[in-house]
Amino acid sequence: MIGSNPYIQLIFGMIILIISGDYLVKGGVELARKFKISTLIVGSTVVAMGTSAPELIVSLKSAIMGHTQMAIGNVVGSNISNIALVLGFTAIIMAIPVKSETLKVGWPTLFIATILFILLGRDSEISRLDGIVLTTTLILYIVVSIKSSMKSKEASEIIEAKYPTWKSIAIIILSCIGLTLGSNNLIGGASEIAKGLGISERIISVTIIAIGTSLPELTASVMAALRGETDISIGNIIGSNIFNILGVLGITATIHPVNVAVNKFHYDFSYMFVLTMILIIFLYPISRNRKYFKNKEYLVGITNLKGGVLTRTEGTILVLAYCYYIFSIL
């Protein structure tokens, strides 16, 4: 943490998050170009892992300290926030084109991971064996995604990289460290301010902490959208949710079995599942001729678009769904 003043922590955290999110996108894009891998895949793997670093740290700390329920709440709450708040808010800023790769690989993997998570937790525990299964599934997803991308036509259309490999990797690593540092300071500062204003710990945990650990995803996705790298935005959110379940929960359970209070998390599990299903409805193209991009610059790089478009209206619906979720659990 930086200093003892919560307001300084809050401001410092926000600045570091914005800068780190911007550089994470730059590093991810350059790495994609270097290895002829689509930015969509880099967004759903490298960038997603980096922006999920706070969730991983929180869950690991919780498991080691014996607070396993916090690990579950962190994963479920973060996934709900990523879909409804982060992706919704990003779409409001700029409508997001959806490529067929997302529909064929990304969302199906997220759906499978969500179902697997719910089924494994039905016996009230995510065991070490369950954790190994989840982690192994994540590794397979990454390998299949990269191989699929390198074989696709899109790989040959990628622009030449400006940075050498070592520099791109260094930028990504430093950005991930910055995202973790920024989120820790922002959460710490916001929590102290909330306590000083007399806000209860429960409200802090379901709002500030949940949103705080999703801020890296929000920062990276918004920065990517503003830079025109919309593949990073959609890939980051779907990939982050996949990594939260298969990676964060998988690694945590492998280190320390996680107890699941099914009766307490039933509503949250159901809401996460419903949002995942709503997401595919929004992502899947109802019509191949949906014209939401009136300006030519929006069409750059998506002339071969075979998916749909996540519109500003749909983004607004997702954000409202998140607001409803928060009010319903308070």
JOJO-V859599 format. One record per residue. N is the residue number from 1. RES is the residue in one small letter. PHI is phi in degrees with one decimal (* if undefined). PSI is psi in whole degrees, -180 to 180 (* if undefined). D_CENTER is the distance of its C-alpha to the mean C-alpha in Angstrom with 1 decimal. Layout:
BEGIN
N,RES,PHI,PSI,D_CENTER ; N,RES,PHI,PSI,D_CENTER
END
This chain:
BEGIN
1,m,*,149,23.7 ; 2,i,-99.5,111,25.6 ; 3,g,67.6,-178,28.8 ; 4,s,-109.8,-8,29.6 ; 5,n,-80.2,117,29.3 ; 6,p,-62.4,-30,26.2 ; 7,y,-69.9,-36,26.4 ; 8,i,-66.8,-42,26.4 ; 9,q,-59.6,-43,23.4 ; 10,l,-63.0,-49,21.5 ; 11,i,-66.4,-44,22.6 ; 12,f,-60.8,-43,22.1 ; 13,g,-60.4,-43,18.5 ; 14,m,-65.2,-43,17.7 ; 15,i,-63.1,-46,19.6 ; 16,i,-63.7,-39,18.0 ; 17,l,-62.3,-45,14.4 ; 18,i,-63.9,-48,15.6 ; 19,i,-64.8,-45,17.6 ; 20,s,-65.9,-40,15.1 ; 21,g,-62.6,-41,12.4 ; 22,d,-64.0,-46,15.2 ; 23,y,-71.8,-29,16.5 ; 24,l,-64.5,-40,13.4 ; 25,v,-64.0,-46,13.4 ; 26,k,-58.8,-48,17.1 ; 27,g,-63.8,-40,17.1 ; 28,g,-65.5,-42,14.7 ; 29,v,-64.8,-44,16.9 ; 30,e,-64.9,-38,20.0 ; 31,l,-66.1,-39,19.1 ; 32,a,-62.4,-45,18.5 ; 33,r,-64.6,-39,21.9 ; 34,k,-62.9,-43,23.6 ; 35,f,-99.1,12,23.0 ; 36,k,57.8,38,23.2 ; 37,i,-109.6,140,19.7 ; 38,s,-64.3,148,17.9 ; 39,t,-63.3,-26,15.2 ; 40,l,-60.9,-45,13.2 ; 41,i,-69.3,-40,13.4 ; 42,v,-62.9,-39,12.8 ; 43,g,-63.9,-37,9.6 ; 44,s,-85.3,-5,8.5 ; 45,t,-121.7,-78,10.2 ; 46,v,-60.9,-54,11.2 ; 47,v,-65.1,-40,8.8 ; 48,a,-62.0,-42,5.7 ; 49,m,-64.3,-41,8.2 ; 50,g,-64.1,-45,9.3 ; 51,t,-74.2,-15,6.5 ; 52,s,-91.6,3,6.4 ; 53,a,-56.0,-44,10.1 ; 54,p,-60.7,-42,10.8 ; 55,e,-60.8,-42,9.8 ; 56,l,-64.1,-44,11.9 ; 57,i,-63.9,-46,14.6 ; 58,v,-61.7,-45,14.9 ; 59,s,-66.7,-43,15.2 ; 60,l,-63.6,-44,17.6 ; 61,k,-61.3,-42,19.7 ; 62,s,-63.7,-43,19.9 ; 63,a,-65.2,-44,21.1 ; 64,i,-63.6,-37,23.6 ; 65,m,-83.3,-4,24.9 ; 66,g,89.5,3,25.3 ; 67,h,-93.1,68,22.9 ; 68,t,-68.2,-27,21.2 ; 69,q,-66.2,-30,20.4 ; 70,m,-66.6,-33,18.2 ; 71,a,-64.0,-43,16.1 ; 72,i,-66.5,-48,15.9 ; 73,g,-61.6,-35,15.3 ; 74,n,-63.3,-45,12.5 ; 75,v,-68.1,-50,10.6 ; 76,v,-64.4,-48,11.8 ; 77,g,-63.0,-39,11.5 ; 78,s,-66.6,-41,7.9 ; 79,n,-64.6,-40,7.2 ; 80,i,-64.1,-45,9.9 ; 81,s,-63.8,-41,8.8 ; 82,n,-61.4,-45,5.5 ; 83,i,-72.9,-53,8.0 ; 84,a,-79.1,-44,11.0 ; 85,l,-89.6,-56,10.7 ; 86,v,-67.3,-54,8.1 ; 87,l,-66.5,-38,8.7 ; 88,g,-63.4,-47,12.2 ; 89,f,-64.4,-40,13.0 ; 90,t,-62.8,-42,12.1 ; 91,a,-66.3,-31,14.3 ; 92,i,-65.9,-39,17.0 ; 93,i,-67.0,-45,17.2 ; 94,m,-153.6,123,17.5 ; 95,a,-54.2,137,17.7 ; 96,i,-107.6,120,15.4 ; 97,p,-71.9,144,17.3 ; 98,v,-118.3,118,16.2 ; 99,k,-84.2,159,17.8 ; 100,s,-61.4,-27,19.4 ; 101,e,-60.7,-36,17.4 ; 102,t,-66.6,-40,14.3 ; 103,l,-72.7,-31,16.7 ; 104,k,-86.3,-33,18.5 ; 105,v,-119.3,-53,16.0 ; 106,g,-60.8,-63,12.3 ; 107,w,-63.9,-43,12.9 ; 108,p,-57.2,-39,15.8 ; 109,t,-66.3,-41,14.0 ; 110,l,-63.0,-41,11.4 ; 111,f,-62.4,-46,14.6 ; 112,i,-63.0,-43,16.4 ; 113,a,-62.8,-41,14.0 ; 114,t,-64.1,-46,14.0 ; 115,i,-62.9,-43,17.8 ; 116,l,-61.2,-43,18.3 ; 117,f,-59.7,-48,16.6 ; 118,i,-64.7,-43,18.9 ; 119,l,-66.7,-43,21.9 ; 120,l,-67.2,-27,21.7 ; 121,g,-87.6,-3,21.5 ; 122,r,-65.9,-26,24.5 ; 123,d,-90.5,17,26.9 ; 124,s,69.3,18,25.5 ; 125,e,-158.1,138,24.2 ; 126,i,-101.6,100,21.6 ; 127,s,-76.0,176,24.2 ; 128,r,-63.1,-38,24.1 ; 129,l,-63.7,-42,24.9 ; 130,d,-61.2,-40,22.0 ; 131,g,-62.6,-41,19.8 ; 132,i,-65.4,-40,21.4 ; 133,v,-62.4,-45,20.9 ; 134,l,-64.0,-45,17.2 ; 135,t,-64.6,-41,16.9 ; 136,t,-62.9,-40,19.4 ; 137,t,-62.3,-38,17.6 ; 138,l,-63.5,-44,14.5 ; 139,i,-61.5,-43,17.1 ; 140,l,-63.1,-41,18.7 ; 141,y,-60.4,-45,15.6 ; 142,i,-64.3,-46,15.2 ; 143,v,-62.4,-47,19.0 ; 144,v,-63.5,-42,19.4 ; 145,s,-62.3,-46,16.7 ; 146,i,-66.2,-44,18.4 ; 147,k,-63.1,-41,21.8 ; 148,s,-63.5,-41,21.2 ; 149,s,-67.0,-42,20.0 ; 150,m,-67.6,-23,23.0 ; 151,k,-89.2,-16,25.4 ; 152,s,-75.7,161,24.3 ; 153,k,-67.1,-28,26.3 ; 154,e,-62.6,-30,23.5 ; 155,a,-60.3,-36,23.6 ; 156,s,-75.8,-11,27.1 ; 157,e,-95.5,-1,26.3 ; 158,i,-73.2,140,24.0 ; 159,i,-69.4,153,25.6 ; 160,e,-64.4,140,27.1 ; 161,a,-70.8,144,25.2 ; 162,k,-89.0,-31,26.5 ; 163,y,-103.9,151,25.5 ; 164,p,-70.2,161,26.7 ; 165,t,-55.4,-46,24.3 ; 166,w,-60.6,-36,24.8 ; 167,k,-71.2,-40,24.0 ; 168,s,-63.0,-44,20.7 ; 169,i,-64.9,-41,19.7 ; 170,a,-62.2,-41,21.1 ; 171,i,-62.8,-43,19.1 ; 172,i,-63.4,-46,15.8 ; 173,i,-63.3,-48,17.0 ; 174,l,-63.9,-36,18.3 ; 175,s,-65.3,-41,15.3 ; 176,c,-63.6,-41,13.2 ; 177,i,-63.6,-42,16.2 ; 178,g,-63.3,-40,16.3 ; 179,l,-63.4,-42,12.8 ; 180,t,-65.7,-46,13.8 ; 181,l,-62.2,-44,17.2 ; 182,g,-64.0,-44,16.2 ; 183,s,-67.5,-38,14.0 ; 184,n,-62.6,-44,16.8 ; 185,n,-68.6,-41,19.4 ; 186,l,-65.0,-45,17.9 ; 187,i,-63.7,-45,17.4 ; 188,g,-62.5,-46,20.8 ; 189,g,-65.1,-45,22.5 ; 190,a,-63.8,-39,21.2 ; 191,s,-63.7,-44,22.2 ; 192,e,-65.5,-40,25.6 ; 193,i,-63.9,-43,26.2 ; 194,a,-62.5,-43,25.4 ; 195,k,-62.8,-41,27.8 ; 196,g,-64.1,-27,30.4 ; 197,l,-89.5,1,30.2 ; 198,g,84.5,18,30.8 ; 199,i,-80.2,138,27.5 ; 200,s,-67.6,156,27.2 ; 201,e,-61.2,-36,24.9 ; 202,r,-62.7,-46,23.6 ; 203,i,-65.1,-38,22.5 ; 204,i,-61.4,-44,20.9 ; 205,s,-68.4,-36,18.9 ; 206,v,-88.8,-7,17.5 ; 207,t,-117.8,-69,16.8 ; 208,i,-62.0,-49,16.6 ; 209,i,-66.6,-45,15.0 ; 210,a,-62.6,-47,12.4 ; 211,i,-70.7,-38,11.6 ; 212,g,-59.3,-43,12.2 ; 213,t,-72.9,-13,9.7 ; 214,s,-97.5,-3,7.0 ; 215,l,-61.1,-38,9.2 ; 216,p,-58.7,-42,8.1 ; 217,e,-62.5,-44,4.9 ; 218,l,-62.7,-46,7.9 ; 219,t,-62.4,-50,10.3 ; 220,a,-63.4,-41,9.2 ; 221,s,-68.3,-44,8.6 ; 222,v,-65.2,-45,11.9 ; 223,m,-61.2,-41,13.7 ; 224,a,-64.2,-42,13.0 ; 225,a,-64.1,-43,14.4 ; 226,l,-66.2,-29,17.3 ; 227,r,-87.4,1,18.1 ; 228,g,84.0,5,18.2 ; 229,e,-94.3,67,15.6 ; 230,t,-67.6,-23,14.0 ; 231,d,-61.8,-37,13.1 ; 232,i,-63.8,-41,10.7 ; 233,s,-60.5,-56,9.1 ; 234,i,-69.1,-39,9.0 ; 235,g,-66.6,-37,8.4 ; 236,n,-63.8,-45,5.4 ; 237,i,-68.5,-51,3.7 ; 238,i,-63.3,-45,6.2 ; 239,g,-64.3,-38,6.1 ; 240,s,-64.6,-42,3.3 ; 241,n,-65.8,-37,5.2 ; 242,i,-64.2,-45,8.1 ; 243,f,-66.7,-35,8.0 ; 244,n,-59.3,-43,7.8 ; 245,i,-78.4,-55,10.8 ; 246,l,-77.7,-36,12.6 ; 247,g,-91.5,-62,12.0 ; 248,v,-59.3,-54,11.7 ; 249,l,-70.1,-37,14.1 ; 250,g,-63.1,-49,16.0 ; 251,i,-65.5,-42,16.9 ; 252,t,-60.8,-47,17.6 ; 253,a,-66.8,-33,19.8 ; 254,t,-64.4,-37,21.5 ; 255,i,-79.1,-42,22.5 ; 256,h,-149.3,120,23.4 ; 257,p,-52.3,141,23.6 ; 258,v,-109.4,120,21.6 ; 259,n,-77.5,138,23.7 ; 260,v,-118.4,115,22.3 ; 261,a,-84.0,87,24.1 ; 262,v,-56.4,-40,23.8 ; 263,n,-64.6,-32,26.0 ; 264,k,-80.0,-33,23.8 ; 265,f,-101.6,6,20.5 ; 266,h,-56.6,-47,21.9 ; 267,y,-64.5,-42,21.0 ; 268,d,-66.8,-42,17.3 ; 269,f,-59.9,-46,17.1 ; 270,s,-63.1,-42,18.9 ; 271,y,-66.1,-41,16.8 ; 272,m,-62.4,-42,13.5 ; 273,f,-65.8,-44,15.6 ; 274,v,-62.0,-43,17.1 ; 275,l,-63.7,-37,14.0 ; 276,t,-63.7,-39,13.0 ; 277,m,-71.8,-39,16.5 ; 278,i,-63.5,-36,16.7 ; 279,l,-59.6,-44,13.8 ; 280,i,-67.5,-32,15.9 ; 281,i,-64.0,-41,18.9 ; 282,f,-72.1,-36,17.4 ; 283,l,-78.2,-32,16.2 ; 284,y,-74.9,131,19.5 ; 285,p,-70.6,117,22.3 ; 286,i,-70.7,-36,25.2 ; 287,s,-137.3,136,27.2 ; 288,r,-69.8,-11,27.1 ; 289,n,-111.2,27,28.8 ; 290,r,-65.0,121,26.4 ; 291,k,-111.9,90,27.2 ; 292,y,-106.5,-3,24.8 ; 293,f,-110.6,99,25.1 ; 294,k,-83.6,-28,28.5 ; 295,n,-92.0,139,28.2 ; 296,k,-61.9,-31,28.7 ; 297,e,-64.7,-24,26.1 ; 298,y,-71.5,-21,23.3 ; 299,l,-88.9,-7,24.8 ; 300,v,-63.1,126,24.7 ; 301,g,83.4,-3,23.0 ; 302,i,-126.1,30,22.4 ; 303,t,-68.1,-22,26.0 ; 304,n,-100.2,22,25.3 ; 305,l,-59.9,124,22.7 ; 306,k,-117.9,0,23.2 ; 307,g,-98.2,-152,20.3 ; 308,g,-110.4,-155,20.1 ; 309,v,-139.0,129,18.8 ; 310,l,-86.6,107,16.3 ; 311,t,-84.3,170,18.8 ; 312,r,-64.3,-36,19.1 ; 313,t,-63.2,-46,20.8 ; 314,e,-66.1,-35,18.1 ; 315,g,-62.4,-41,15.6 ; 316,t,-63.0,-41,18.2 ; 317,i,-62.2,-42,18.5 ; 318,l,-64.2,-43,14.9 ; 319,v,-63.9,-41,15.2 ; 320,l,-63.9,-35,18.6 ; 321,a,-64.3,-35,17.2 ; 322,y,-70.3,-41,15.1 ; 323,c,-59.7,-41,18.2 ; 324,y,-62.9,-42,20.2 ; 325,y,-59.8,-47,18.1 ; 326,i,-61.3,-47,18.6 ; 327,f,-65.9,-33,22.3 ; 328,s,-73.3,-23,22.9 ; 329,i,-99.7,-6,22.0 ; 330,l,-79.1,*,23.9
END
